[in-house]
C-alpha cells in the first residue's frame, strides 16, 4: 500500500489523487472516442469541458461538506473558511461529482440542442472506465477499506487509519474488477446493440447501484447508519428504484408484462 507516492518537503503527491487524475484523463479520452463512434458532435464537449468539470468539482465538494457538516462547522471562524476551501483533504463526494457533471451536461446539451440521452449513455460508459482507477487509488491509499475476513484472498493493510490488524476484504479490488466488467459490458451494448437512447445509462446505474449496495456490507470504515443500513446504501437504493422506474417506463415493460400474463391466462 502506497498512500503517498512522492513526499519532498512541502510537496506531497497522494497515490489516490494521482489515480483519480489518471482515471479522469482516460475517461475523457474514452468519451471522445465513443462520441465519435456514435456520431455525436465533439465540439460541444470541447467548448463546455472545463465548465462541466467545474460543476462536477463544486458539487462533489459541496455534498461532501454537507455529509460532514459537524466537522466543518464545529467552531465557525477563519479556520472554517480554510477547511471549506481545502479540497486537497480528499473531501470530495463521488455521488456529488456525478450529479454535478450530469447536471452540467444536461444544461449545456439542452442549450445547444444536443441529443441529451445519447450523451448520457456515452458519459455513463466513460465514467465507468474512470472509476476503475478510482477504486485502485482507494486501495493504494488505504481508504474505503473492508471488514475482517477469513477468505484466502483477504489482505492486511498497514495503515494507522485502519483499525484492523487481521486480513480484510479487498473491497477496492472488488470494485475495480466490477467496474472493468461493467465498462466492457456497457461498451458492447452501446456499440453493438440497437437500443433507445438513455438505456445504457440506466443499465449502468442500475447494475452499479446493486453492486454498491452489497459492497457496503463488506466495508469496514465508519459510516452513519440508519435502520441497520449505511447512508450510502439508502442513496444507492433510491437511485436504483428511480432508474428502474425510468427503464420500465421507457420500454413500457409493465404493459407488456400485463399483456403477456393475460395471454397466458387466456390459453389456460
N, C-alpha and C positions, 0 to 999 in steps of 0.2 A: 504494500500500500504506500503510495507516494502523494500525500495531501499537498505538499509544497514541491514544485518542480525546480524552481530557482529561488534562491534566497541570497541576496548580496546587499548588505547594508539595509537601506530603507526599501530596496526593491525586492518585492516578493511576488512570485508568479504561482498562483494556485493551479494545480492539475485540473481541478474541476472547471475553473474558468477557461483554461486552455481547451479542454474537451468541448465545452459549450460553444466556444468560438469556432472550433473545427466543425462541430455538428451544424452550427448555423450556416457556415460557409458552404458545406456540402448540400444542405437543404436548399439554399438559394440557387446553386448551380443545377441541382436536380430539378428544381421548379422551372427554371428556364428551359431545360431540355424537354420536360414534359409539356410545357406550354407550347413549344414548337410542334411537338408530335400531335397534339390535339387541336392545332391551328388557332391558338389564341394570340392576341397581339402583345408582343413583348414590350412595346414602347410604353404601354400602360404601367407595367411593373417597374420599368426603369425610371419613369417620371416620379412615381409615388413611393419608390422603395424606401427612402430614408424617413419619409413621413409615416409609413406603415410600421417601420422598425421603431420609431419614437413612440407611437401609440402602444405597441406591444410592451416596450420597456416601462412606460409610465403606468400602465395597468398592472404589470407584473409587480412593480414596486408598491403601488397603492394597495393592492389586495393583500400583499404580504404584511404591510404596516397594519391594515385592519385586522388581520389574523393575529397579530402580536401587539395589539394596541396598548396593553398594560405595560409592556416593556418599553415602548417608545414614548409613552406619556406618563410614566411613573412619577417623574418630577419635571414639570414643564419649565423650560428656561432655554438659554442659548444652547446648552448641551443637547436639548431635544431637537433643535433645528439641525445640528451637526449629525445626530443619529439618523434623522429622516433623510438627509442628503447622502449619507454614507452607503451608497448602493453596493460598494465593494465588499460589504459584510456578508455577501451571499444571500442577502434578503430579497429574493425575487420569487414570486409565486408562478408556478408553471401554468395553472389554470388562468391566472390573471393575464399572463402574456398571451395565451391562446385567445382569450376573449378580446384583448386589445387588438391583436393582429387581425382577427376575423372581423371585428367591428370596422377597423380601418379599411380592410379590403372591400367590405360591402359598401361602405360610404363612398369610396373613390370609384369603385366599379359602377355603382349606380350613377354617379356623377358623369361618367364617361360612356354610359350605356353599354357596358361590357356584360358578357354572359356571367352573371354572378355565381350561379351554381356550378358551372364548369370550372371557374377559377377556384371555388371551394374544394372541388374534387382534387385539383392539382395541388392546392395548398395542403390538404389532408395528407396526401402521399409524401410530400416534401417534408412536412413537419415530422411525420413518422420516421423518415430516414435520419433526420437530425437528432431525434430522441435516442437513437441507438448510442450516440456518443455522449448524450447527457447522462444516460444510465452508467456508461463506463466511467465517466467523470465522477459520478457519485460513488462508485466502487473505489476508485483510487483515492478519493477524498475522504472516505470513511464516513459518509453521511447516508441517511435513509437506509440504515443497516437492518439486518434481520434478527429474528428471535433465535435462541439456542436450539440446536438440533443434533440428533444422533445419526443423521443420514451420512453416508460415506463422503458426500461432496460438501459437507459443512466446512467452513473455513474459520480461521482465527485471525482477527484483525487487531493489530497492535495500535491502539489509539486511546488516549486518555479520556476522550469523549464517549467511548463505547463502554458501557458498564459490565460487559460480559467478557470473561477470560476463557470461556469454552467456545467450541465451534458454533457458528451461527449460520443461518440460511443466507446464501449469497443472493439476496433478492435483487440486487442491482444487475447481476449477471442474468438472472431470470428475465428481468425487464429488457435487457439488451437483446437477448435471444428472441423474445417475443416480438419486439419492435422490428427486428430483421425479418422475421417471418411475415409479420403484418405488412411491412413495406413491399416485400416481394408479391404478396397476395393482392394488395391494392393496386400495384403497378400492372399486374396481369389483367385485373378486372378493368382498369381504366383504359388500357391499350388494346385489349383483345376481345372484350365483351361489350356489346352494344346495350347500354342501359340509360335510363333517364339521367339528365344532369343533376348532380347532387347525391346520387345513390352511393358513389364511392365514399364521399364524405361521411354519410350516415352510417355505412357499414363500418368504416374505420372507427368512428366514435363509439358505436355500439360494442365492437369487439374489444377496444381498448378499455372501455368502462367496465366490462366484465372482468378483464384481466386485472385492472387496478383495484376493483372491489375485493377480489380474493387475495391479491398481493398484500393488501393492508393487514390481513390476518397473520401474515408471516413477518410483518415489520416489528422491530424491537425498539425503535426510537419512541420517545414520549410524544403523545398527541392527545388533544382534547377528545373526550368520549361522551357520546350521548346515546342512551338506551343500548349500551353494550356495543355500539359501533363508533368507529372513529369518524371525525367530521369529514375527512376525505371520502369515506365510504358513502356517507349521506349525499355528498355532492355528486359522486360518480353514479349513484343510484338514480338521482334526479336527472342527470344528463342522459343516462341510459333510457329511462322511461320517455323523456321528451323526444329523443332521437328515434326511438322505436315507434312512437305515435306518428311522427312525421313520415317515417318509412312506410308504415301501414296505410296512411292516407295517400301517399304518393302513388302507390300501386293499387289502391282500393282493395286491400287484402281482406278486410272484414266482409265486404260484399261478395268477393269471390269465394270466401270460405262458407258464407251463408248459402250461396247457390250450390256449392259442392255438397254440403250436408243435406240440402233439400233434395238434390238429385239422388243421393244415396238412399234417403228415406223413401223416395218415390219408387225406386227399384225394389225396395224391400216389400 
